[in-house]
């Protein structure tokens, strides 16, 4: 090729190269504009999501307090020392520094700081002073976070009511579980800024949103009354060599639970040591045949339907034949001819078999519903049982006869005291409740539990008639051991045979006493129920009535209720007001 031809070819190549380069640069410019303008929002979002890491921080739980504001469960302030190992630039050096403040070796700390994770807790409980010193070190990837730990200042007091929390601060039993959402609060957030390579960018802690504490749950329980109830319940159970038991004390007019004690109990500060027997809330979770403390409900049904009067006579000889089946009274030989009033006073099973057979199964089950036995108590505690009843269609005469004196079905202690409270409350049944109010962390009342009337199973006249019968029972009948000198009490004993392996046991009993006082204007109703007493003491009047008496004596003094009964302690109460 000649020199002229070579120069022409070179110029052509240069021209095309210039044109190509210009075109490519133009493309880059256009693309840059698109990136800077059109795609800018999405890229910003991508960059932000990539550069910010968010870590959720648990919120302090709200307090649980008693009716007077005494703290029963609380979070104790403390600090956690946490790390973001992925952002730690020198694990060895930071481990050496932290080892001066934390109870761990350099090797232990380095193994955590060098694991590349997003989040790790180095120590879940340090003093504020130590936390402050560590914060001042400004170590990359290390922070202190204010947290809290659950504490129950009174140990075993109301342990089954309060419950406990797990390692993740979630309620696992009692009020801690039932009202977990109220107590839990709102988690905070720890936000950390990193670069594209995942390394921390100063300042590495971008933002900190503090957790919002949970609300306070105020119970209706009075701690002083609860402590006394637990003391005397434990005494009664040990005295009778029994397995377990419960005491419930309720405000007659409002349904507020003043005390709910179970034995055995446990310490919620160390729940891992508790046995299933200790954790069980027998007041609501363990249905049992109530026995004779159910008889006031049977009497109320018959009196309300005008099938009997307090003076209706019944013949008792110690047993009754129902559809060819012999059902024995608790007292062989019976009492001869006695009135309904006397029948309740001496707790004759035979009288109440006659009474319930007059009522009939259909009407009886109607009153079972009016007395709220057809559903759990809804008192506000977990595990609230519905009890055990035969379907109405399957109830025969023998079943009905035994139900009349409190056998052949099972109900919880809370259901029983709620039902019998309708008698004490002049025929009005109120909803039991154990939560008085929900308070904000600053103490502002967010809501109160209202008094709620559930039903009216009997007219006032019938309630007054049964109250009169129960006063006689407590003052000159089977309930005499429950008396407190100077005060008039209305009550009913109960000794029920338990169902064991599907059969009625002749050796396993539940001994109970239910009473209210002082009459004629009662302030409280109390049920003492002791399960499986062993030995010579197994009747309700022997086992539970003395416990009732000791607790009631305290209540009269505690509430400054002056005695006003005469020398006979009300054994001759006079006409019904």
C-alpha positions as CSV (number, residue, x, y, z in Angstrom):
1,X,0.0,0.0,0.0
2,X,1.3,3.5,-0.9
3,X,2.0,6.1,1.7
4,X,-1.0,8.1,0.5
5,X,-3.4,5.1,0.8
6,X,-2.1,4.4,4.3
7,X,-2.6,7.9,5.5
8,X,-6.2,7.9,4.1
9,X,-7.0,4.6,6.0
10,X,-5.5,6.0,9.2
11,X,-7.7,9.1,9.0
12,X,-10.8,6.9,8.4
13,X,-9.9,4.8,11.4
14,X,-9.4,7.8,13.6
15,X,-12.7,9.3,12.4
16,X,-14.7,6.1,13.3
17,X,-12.9,5.8,16.6
18,X,-13.8,9.4,17.4
19,X,-17.4,8.8,16.4
20,X,-17.6,5.6,18.4
21,X,-16.0,7.2,21.5
22,X,-18.4,10.2,21.3
23,X,-21.4,7.8,21.0
24,X,-20.3,5.8,24.0
25,X,-19.7,8.9,26.1
26,X,-23.1,10.1,25.1
27,X,-24.6,6.9,26.2
28,X,-22.9,7.1,29.5
29,X,-24.1,10.7,30.0
30,X,-27.7,9.7,29.3
31,X,-27.4,6.7,31.7
32,X,-25.9,8.9,34.4
33,X,-28.8,11.3,34.1
34,X,-31.2,8.4,34.4
35,X,-29.4,7.1,37.5
36,X,-29.2,10.5,39.1
37,X,-32.8,11.6,38.4
38,X,-35.2,8.8,37.4
39,X,-33.7,6.0,39.7
40,X,-32.7,8.2,42.6
41,X,-35.6,7.4,45.0
42,X,-35.2,3.6,44.6
43,X,-31.4,3.9,45.0
44,X,-31.8,6.0,48.1
45,X,-34.1,3.5,49.6
46,X,-31.8,0.6,48.7
47,X,-28.8,2.5,50.3
48,X,-30.8,3.3,53.4
49,X,-31.9,-0.3,53.9
50,X,-28.4,-1.5,53.3
51,X,-26.7,0.9,55.6
52,X,-29.1,0.8,58.6
53,X,-29.6,-2.3,60.8
54,X,-32.4,-2.4,63.3
55,X,-32.4,-4.4,66.6
56,X,-35.5,-4.7,68.7
57,X,-35.2,-4.0,72.4
58,X,-37.6,-5.5,75.0
59,X,-39.9,-3.2,77.0
60,X,-40.0,-3.3,80.8
61,X,-43.1,-5.1,82.0
62,X,-45.8,-3.3,84.0
63,X,-46.2,-3.8,87.7
64,X,-48.8,-6.0,89.4
65,X,-50.1,-4.3,92.5
66,X,-52.7,-5.2,95.1
67,X,-55.9,-3.4,95.9
68,X,-54.0,-0.9,98.1
69,X,-51.2,-0.3,95.6
70,X,-48.6,-2.6,97.2
71,X,-46.3,-4.0,94.6
72,X,-46.6,-7.7,94.1
73,X,-44.6,-8.0,90.9
74,X,-42.2,-5.5,89.4
75,X,-39.3,-5.1,86.9
76,X,-36.1,-4.2,88.7
77,X,-34.0,-1.7,86.6
78,X,-30.7,-3.1,85.3
79,X,-28.5,-2.9,82.2
80,X,-27.5,-5.3,79.5
81,X,-24.1,-5.1,77.8
82,X,-24.7,-6.0,74.2
83,X,-22.5,-6.3,71.1
84,X,-22.9,-6.3,67.4
85,X,-19.9,-8.7,66.6
86,X,-20.2,-8.0,62.9
87,X,-19.1,-4.4,63.5
88,X,-16.3,-5.1,66.0
89,X,-13.0,-4.2,64.3
90,X,-10.6,-5.6,66.9
91,X,-12.3,-8.4,68.9
92,X,-9.1,-9.2,70.9
93,X,-8.5,-5.7,72.1
94,X,-12.1,-5.1,73.0
95,X,-12.3,-8.4,74.8
96,X,-9.3,-7.3,76.9
97,X,-10.9,-4.0,77.7
98,X,-14.3,-5.5,78.7
99,X,-12.8,-8.2,80.8
100,X,-12.0,-5.5,83.4
101,X,-15.7,-4.8,83.8
102,X,-17.5,-8.1,83.1
103,X,-17.2,-11.4,85.0
104,X,-15.8,-13.2,81.9
105,X,-12.4,-14.1,80.6
106,X,-10.8,-12.4,77.6
107,X,-11.1,-15.8,75.8
108,X,-14.8,-16.0,76.5
109,X,-15.5,-12.5,75.4
110,X,-13.4,-12.8,72.3
111,X,-15.3,-15.9,71.2
112,X,-18.5,-13.9,71.2
113,X,-17.0,-10.7,69.6
114,X,-15.4,-12.7,66.8
115,X,-18.4,-14.7,65.7
116,X,-19.7,-12.3,63.1
117,X,-23.3,-12.2,64.3
118,X,-25.5,-9.2,64.2
119,X,-26.4,-9.2,67.9
120,X,-25.2,-10.8,71.1
121,X,-25.8,-10.3,74.8
122,X,-22.5,-10.1,76.7
123,X,-24.0,-9.7,80.1
124,X,-27.8,-9.5,80.8
125,X,-27.4,-7.8,84.2
126,X,-24.9,-5.2,85.3
127,X,-25.1,-2.3,87.7
128,X,-25.8,1.2,86.4
129,X,-22.3,2.2,87.5
130,X,-20.6,-0.5,85.4
131,X,-22.9,0.2,82.5
132,X,-21.9,3.9,82.7
133,X,-18.2,3.0,82.7
134,X,-18.5,0.8,79.6
135,X,-20.5,3.4,77.8
136,X,-17.7,5.9,78.2
137,X,-15.3,3.6,76.5
138,X,-17.0,4.2,73.2
139,X,-16.1,0.8,71.9
140,X,-17.1,0.1,68.4
141,X,-20.0,-2.5,68.3
142,X,-20.5,-2.4,72.1
143,X,-23.5,-0.7,73.8
144,X,-25.4,-0.8,77.1
145,X,-29.2,-1.1,77.1
146,X,-31.5,-0.3,80.0
147,X,-33.6,-3.4,80.6
148,X,-35.2,-5.0,83.7
149,X,-35.7,-8.2,85.6
150,X,-38.9,-9.6,87.1
151,X,-39.1,-9.7,90.9
152,X,-41.8,-10.7,93.3
153,X,-41.0,-8.9,96.6
154,X,-43.3,-11.0,98.8
155,X,-42.0,-14.4,97.6
156,X,-44.8,-17.0,97.8
157,X,-47.6,-14.5,98.4
158,X,-50.4,-15.2,95.9
159,X,-47.9,-17.2,93.8
160,X,-50.5,-19.0,91.6
161,X,-52.5,-15.8,91.1
162,X,-49.4,-13.8,90.0
163,X,-47.7,-16.6,88.0
164,X,-44.3,-16.0,86.5
165,X,-42.5,-15.0,83.3
166,X,-40.1,-16.9,81.0
167,X,-36.6,-16.0,79.9
168,X,-38.1,-14.0,77.0
169,X,-40.2,-11.9,79.4
170,X,-43.4,-13.6,78.3
171,X,-46.0,-14.5,81.0
172,X,-46.3,-18.2,81.5
173,X,-48.8,-18.5,84.3
174,X,-51.3,-16.6,86.4
175,X,-51.9,-12.9,85.8
176,X,-48.5,-12.7,84.1
177,X,-50.0,-14.9,81.4
178,X,-53.6,-13.8,81.4
179,X,-52.8,-10.1,81.1
180,X,-49.5,-10.5,79.2
181,X,-50.4,-8.0,76.5
182,X,-51.3,-5.3,79.1
183,X,-48.1,-5.9,81.0
184,X,-45.7,-6.3,78.0
185,X,-45.4,-2.7,76.8
186,X,-43.9,-1.7,73.5
187,X,-40.4,-2.7,72.4
188,X,-37.8,-0.1,71.6
189,X,-35.3,-0.1,68.7
190,X,-31.5,0.2,68.4
191,X,-30.4,1.4,64.9
192,X,-26.8,1.0,63.7
193,X,-25.2,2.6,60.6
194,X,-22.8,0.6,58.4
195,X,-21.1,1.1,55.1
196,X,-21.5,-1.0,51.9
197,X,-19.0,-3.5,53.2
198,X,-20.9,-4.0,56.5
199,X,-18.4,-2.1,58.6
200,X,-19.6,0.5,61.1
201,X,-19.7,4.1,60.1
202,X,-19.1,6.8,62.7
203,X,-21.2,7.5,64.5
204,X,-22.0,3.8,64.5
205,X,-25.1,4.1,66.7
206,X,-27.5,6.0,64.4
207,X,-30.6,6.0,66.7
208,X,-32.1,4.7,69.9
209,X,-35.8,4.5,70.5
210,X,-36.4,3.6,74.2
211,X,-38.9,0.9,75.0
212,X,-42.3,1.9,76.3
213,X,-43.1,0.2,79.7
214,X,-46.2,-1.9,80.1
215,X,-49.3,-0.8,82.0
216,X,-49.9,-1.8,85.6
217,X,-52.4,-4.4,86.6
218,X,-54.1,-3.7,89.9
219,X,-55.7,-6.7,91.6
220,X,-58.6,-6.7,94.0
221,X,-56.5,-8.8,96.4
222,X,-55.5,-7.3,99.8
223,X,-52.0,-8.5,100.5
224,X,-52.5,-8.5,104.3
225,X,-55.6,-10.7,104.0
226,X,-53.9,-12.9,101.5
227,X,-51.0,-13.5,103.8
228,X,-53.3,-14.5,106.7
229,X,-55.4,-16.8,104.4
230,X,-52.2,-18.6,103.3
231,X,-51.0,-19.0,106.8
232,X,-54.1,-20.6,108.2
233,X,-54.7,-22.7,105.1
234,X,-51.3,-24.2,105.4
235,X,-52.0,-24.8,109.1
236,X,-55.3,-26.6,108.3
237,X,-53.8,-28.8,105.6
238,X,-50.9,-29.9,107.7
239,X,-53.2,-30.5,110.7
240,X,-55.4,-32.8,108.5
241,X,-52.5,-34.4,106.7
242,X,-54.2,-33.3,103.5
243,X,-52.8,-33.0,99.9
244,X,-53.8,-29.5,99.0
245,X,-56.4,-26.8,99.4
246,X,-57.7,-23.4,98.6
247,X,-59.3,-20.3,100.3
248,X,-61.3,-17.7,98.5
249,X,-62.6,-14.5,100.1
250,X,-65.0,-12.4,98.1
251,X,-66.7,-9.0,98.6
252,X,-70.4,-10.1,98.7
253,X,-71.7,-7.0,96.9
254,X,-69.1,-6.4,94.2
255,X,-67.7,-9.9,93.5
256,X,-64.1,-8.6,94.1
257,X,-61.8,-11.3,95.2
258,X,-60.1,-10.1,98.4
259,X,-57.9,-13.2,98.8
260,X,-57.2,-16.3,96.8
261,X,-54.8,-18.7,98.6
262,X,-53.6,-22.1,97.5
263,X,-51.4,-24.6,99.3
264,X,-48.8,-25.9,98.4
265,X,-47.4,-22.7,96.9
266,X,-44.1,-21.8,95.3
267,X,-41.7,-18.8,94.9
268,X,-42.2,-17.2,91.5
269,X,-38.7,-15.7,91.8
270,X,-37.5,-19.2,91.2
271,X,-40.2,-20.9,89.2
272,X,-38.0,-23.7,87.8
273,X,-38.1,-25.4,91.2
274,X,-42.0,-25.5,91.3
275,X,-43.8,-28.8,90.9
276,X,-47.1,-29.1,89.0
277,X,-48.9,-29.5,92.3
278,X,-47.5,-26.2,93.5
279,X,-48.2,-24.3,90.3
280,X,-51.9,-25.4,90.1
281,X,-54.5,-22.7,91.0
282,X,-57.1,-25.0,92.6
283,X,-59.6,-22.3,93.0
284,X,-60.3,-22.2,89.2
285,X,-58.4,-25.1,87.7
286,X,-59.5,-28.2,89.8
287,X,-63.2,-29.1,89.7
288,X,-64.4,-31.2,92.7
289,X,-67.7,-32.5,94.0
290,X,-68.8,-29.7,96.4
291,X,-70.9,-31.8,98.6
292,X,-73.2,-30.2,101.1
293,X,-72.0,-26.6,100.4
294,X,-74.2,-27.0,97.3
295,X,-77.4,-27.6,99.3
296,X,-78.3,-23.9,99.6
297,X,-78.6,-23.8,95.8
298,X,-81.0,-26.9,95.9
299,X,-83.0,-25.2,98.6
300,X,-83.2,-22.0,96.6
301,X,-84.6,-23.8,93.5
302,X,-87.4,-25.5,95.5
303,X,-88.3,-22.4,97.5
304,X,-88.3,-20.2,94.5
305,X,-90.6,-22.6,92.7
306,X,-92.9,-22.7,95.8
307,X,-92.5,-26.5,96.0
308,X,-91.5,-26.3,99.7
309,X,-91.4,-23.9,102.6
310,X,-88.8,-23.6,105.3
311,X,-91.2,-25.6,107.5
312,X,-92.0,-28.4,105.1
313,X,-91.6,-31.7,107.0
314,X,-89.4,-34.6,105.7
315,X,-89.0,-38.0,107.2
316,X,-85.4,-39.2,107.5
317,X,-84.2,-42.7,108.4
318,X,-80.7,-42.6,107.1
319,X,-81.2,-43.7,103.5
320,X,-83.4,-43.4,100.5
321,X,-84.3,-45.9,97.8
322,X,-84.3,-44.3,94.3
323,X,-85.2,-46.5,91.3
324,X,-84.1,-49.5,93.3
325,X,-80.8,-48.0,94.3
326,X,-80.1,-47.4,98.0
327,X,-78.4,-44.0,98.7
328,X,-77.2,-43.6,102.3
329,X,-77.3,-40.4,104.3
330,X,-74.1,-39.4,106.1
331,X,-75.8,-40.2,109.4
332,X,-77.1,-43.7,109.9
333,X,-80.6,-43.8,111.2
334,X,-81.4,-40.2,110.3
335,X,-83.3,-37.7,112.5
336,X,-86.9,-38.8,112.0
337,X,-89.3,-36.0,111.0
338,X,-87.5,-32.7,110.5
339,X,-88.2,-29.5,108.6
340,X,-86.3,-28.2,105.6
341,X,-84.7,-25.7,107.9
342,X,-83.5,-28.4,110.3
343,X,-82.5,-30.5,107.3
344,X,-80.0,-27.8,106.2
345,X,-78.9,-27.2,109.7
346,X,-77.9,-30.8,110.3
347,X,-77.0,-31.3,106.6
348,X,-79.3,-34.2,105.9
349,X,-78.6,-35.7,102.5
350,X,-82.0,-37.5,102.6
351,X,-83.9,-34.3,102.9
352,X,-82.2,-32.8,99.9
353,X,-82.7,-35.9,97.8
354,X,-86.5,-35.5,98.4
355,X,-86.2,-31.7,97.6
356,X,-84.4,-32.1,94.3
357,X,-86.7,-34.9,93.2
358,X,-89.6,-32.5,93.7
359,X,-87.8,-29.9,91.6
360,X,-87.1,-32.3,88.7
361,X,-84.2,-32.5,86.4
362,X,-85.3,-29.9,83.8
363,X,-86.1,-27.2,86.4
364,X,-83.0,-28.2,88.4
365,X,-80.7,-27.6,85.4
366,X,-82.4,-24.3,84.8
367,X,-81.3,-23.2,88.2
368,X,-77.8,-24.6,87.6
369,X,-77.6,-22.2,84.7
370,X,-79.0,-19.3,86.8
371,X,-76.3,-20.0,89.4
372,X,-73.7,-19.8,86.5
373,X,-72.5,-23.4,86.8
374,X,-72.8,-23.8,83.0
375,X,-69.6,-21.9,82.2
376,X,-66.3,-21.0,83.7
377,X,-66.3,-18.3,86.4
378,X,-64.6,-15.7,84.1
379,X,-62.8,-14.3,87.2
380,X,-59.8,-13.3,85.1
381,X,-57.4,-16.2,85.7
382,X,-56.0,-18.7,83.2
383,X,-57.1,-22.3,83.2
384,X,-60.6,-21.4,84.4
385,X,-62.5,-24.7,84.3
386,X,-66.1,-25.3,83.4
387,X,-66.7,-28.1,85.8
388,X,-68.2,-31.5,84.9
389,X,-71.9,-32.1,84.5
390,X,-73.9,-34.9,82.9
391,X,-76.0,-33.7,79.9
392,X,-79.6,-33.2,80.9
393,X,-80.7,-35.9,78.5
394,X,-78.7,-38.4,80.4
395,X,-79.7,-37.6,84.0
396,X,-81.8,-40.3,85.7
397,X,-83.5,-40.2,89.1
398,X,-80.4,-41.6,90.9
399,X,-78.2,-39.0,89.3
400,X,-80.6,-36.2,90.2
401,X,-80.9,-37.4,93.8
402,X,-77.2,-37.3,94.4
403,X,-76.8,-34.0,92.7
404,X,-79.3,-32.5,95.2
405,X,-76.7,-32.9,98.0
406,X,-73.7,-31.9,95.9
407,X,-72.5,-35.3,94.5
408,X,-72.5,-36.6,90.9
409,X,-70.9,-33.5,89.3
410,X,-67.8,-31.4,89.8
411,X,-67.4,-27.6,90.0
412,X,-64.6,-25.3,90.8
413,X,-64.3,-23.5,94.2
414,X,-64.8,-20.2,92.3
415,X,-68.0,-21.4,90.8
416,X,-69.3,-22.6,94.1
417,X,-68.6,-19.4,96.1
418,X,-70.0,-17.3,93.2
419,X,-73.3,-19.3,93.3
420,X,-73.7,-19.4,97.1
421,X,-72.8,-15.7,97.2
422,X,-76.2,-15.0,95.5
423,X,-77.8,-16.2,98.8
424,X,-75.7,-13.9,100.9
425,X,-76.3,-11.0,98.4
426,X,-80.1,-11.2,98.8
427,X,-80.7,-13.2,95.6
428,X,-78.4,-11.3,93.2
429,X,-75.5,-13.1,91.6
430,X,-72.5,-10.8,90.7
431,X,-69.6,-11.6,88.4
432,X,-66.4,-12.5,90.4
433,X,-63.3,-10.6,89.3
434,X,-59.7,-10.4,90.4
435,X,-58.5,-7.3,88.4
436,X,-59.6,-4.0,90.0
437,X,-58.1,-1.6,87.4
438,X,-55.5,-1.1,84.7
439,X,-53.2,1.8,85.3
440,X,-50.7,3.6,83.1
441,X,-47.0,3.5,84.0
442,X,-47.5,6.9,85.6
443,X,-50.5,5.7,87.7
444,X,-53.4,7.1,85.6
445,X,-56.4,4.9,85.7
446,X,-57.1,3.6,82.2
447,X,-60.1,1.5,83.1
448,X,-61.8,-0.1,86.1
449,X,-63.6,-3.4,86.3
450,X,-67.3,-2.6,86.9
451,X,-69.6,-4.5,89.2
452,X,-71.7,-6.8,86.9
453,X,-74.9,-8.5,87.8
454,X,-75.1,-11.9,86.1
455,X,-78.5,-13.2,87.2
456,X,-81.1,-13.2,90.0
457,X,-81.6,-16.9,90.8
458,X,-84.1,-16.2,93.7
459,X,-86.2,-13.5,95.1
460,X,-85.1,-11.6,98.2
461,X,-87.6,-13.4,100.4
462,X,-86.1,-16.8,99.5
463,X,-82.5,-15.5,100.0
464,X,-83.5,-14.3,103.5
465,X,-85.1,-17.6,104.3
466,X,-81.9,-19.5,103.4
467,X,-79.7,-17.0,105.2
468,X,-81.8,-17.8,108.3
469,X,-81.2,-21.5,107.8
470,X,-77.5,-21.0,107.4
471,X,-77.3,-18.9,110.5
472,X,-78.8,-21.8,112.4
473,X,-76.3,-24.2,110.8
474,X,-73.4,-22.1,111.9
475,X,-74.7,-21.4,115.4
476,X,-76.2,-24.8,116.5
477,X,-75.7,-27.2,113.6
478,X,-72.7,-28.7,111.9
479,X,-71.0,-25.4,111.4
480,X,-70.4,-24.5,115.1
481,X,-66.6,-24.9,114.9
482,X,-66.5,-22.0,112.5
483,X,-67.9,-19.6,115.1
484,X,-66.1,-16.5,116.1
485,X,-67.2,-15.3,119.6
486,X,-69.3,-12.2,119.4
487,X,-70.3,-12.4,115.8
488,X,-73.2,-14.0,114.0
489,X,-72.2,-16.2,111.0
490,X,-74.1,-17.9,108.3
491,X,-72.5,-21.0,106.8
492,X,-72.6,-24.5,105.5
493,X,-70.3,-27.5,105.9
494,X,-69.5,-29.9,103.1
495,X,-67.8,-33.3,103.0
496,X,-67.8,-34.7,99.5
497,X,-66.6,-38.1,98.3
498,X,-64.2,-37.8,95.4
499,X,-64.5,-39.7,92.1
500,X,-61.4,-41.9,91.8
501,X,-61.0,-44.1,88.6
502,X,-64.6,-43.3,87.7
503,X,-66.0,-44.5,91.0
504,X,-67.2,-42.7,94.2
505,X,-64.4,-43.2,96.7
506,X,-65.1,-44.1,100.4
507,X,-61.7,-42.9,101.5
508,X,-60.9,-39.7,99.4
509,X,-62.8,-36.6,100.5
510,X,-63.0,-32.9,100.0
511,X,-63.7,-31.1,103.3
512,X,-65.2,-27.6,102.9
513,X,-66.7,-24.8,104.8
514,X,-68.5,-21.9,103.2
515,X,-69.7,-18.9,105.3
516,X,-70.5,-15.2,105.3
517,X,-70.5,-12.7,108.1
518,X,-71.3,-10.7,110.1
519,X,-75.0,-11.2,110.0
520,X,-77.5,-9.7,109.3
521,X,-75.4,-7.4,107.1
522,X,-72.5,-9.5,105.8
523,X,-69.3,-7.9,104.5
524,X,-67.5,-11.0,103.1
525,X,-68.1,-14.6,102.0
526,X,-65.3,-17.2,102.4
527,X,-64.8,-20.7,101.1
528,X,-62.2,-23.0,102.7
529,X,-61.8,-26.3,100.7
530,X,-59.2,-28.9,101.7
531,X,-58.5,-31.8,99.5
532,X,-57.9,-35.4,100.6
533,X,-57.5,-35.1,104.4
534,X,-56.0,-38.3,105.9
535,X,-56.8,-39.7,109.3
536,X,-59.6,-39.1,111.9
537,X,-60.2,-35.6,110.8
538,X,-61.9,-35.5,107.4
539,X,-65.4,-33.8,107.8
540,X,-65.8,-30.2,106.8
541,X,-66.6,-29.1,110.3
542,X,-63.5,-30.8,111.6
543,X,-61.0,-29.8,108.9
544,X,-62.1,-26.6,107.2
545,X,-64.4,-24.8,109.7
546,X,-61.6,-24.1,112.2
547,X,-59.5,-22.5,109.3
548,X,-62.5,-20.4,108.4
549,X,-62.8,-19.3,112.0
550,X,-59.2,-18.2,112.4
551,X,-59.3,-16.2,109.2
552,X,-62.6,-14.6,110.0
553,X,-61.4,-13.5,113.4
554,X,-58.6,-11.7,111.7
555,X,-61.0,-10.0,109.2
556,X,-63.3,-8.7,112.0
557,X,-60.3,-7.1,113.7
558,X,-58.6,-5.9,110.5
559,X,-61.8,-4.2,109.2
560,X,-62.6,-2.9,112.7
561,X,-66.0,-4.7,112.8
562,X,-67.3,-4.5,116.4
563,X,-68.9,-7.6,117.9
564,X,-72.6,-7.3,118.5
565,X,-73.9,-10.8,119.1
566,X,-75.3,-11.7,122.5
567,X,-73.8,-14.2,125.0
568,X,-75.3,-17.1,122.9
569,X,-73.3,-15.8,119.9
570,X,-76.5,-15.6,117.8
571,X,-77.7,-19.1,118.3
572,X,-81.2,-17.7,118.6
573,X,-81.2,-15.2,115.7
574,X,-84.8,-14.3,116.0
575,X,-87.2,-13.5,113.1
576,X,-85.9,-12.8,109.6
577,X,-85.7,-9.1,109.0
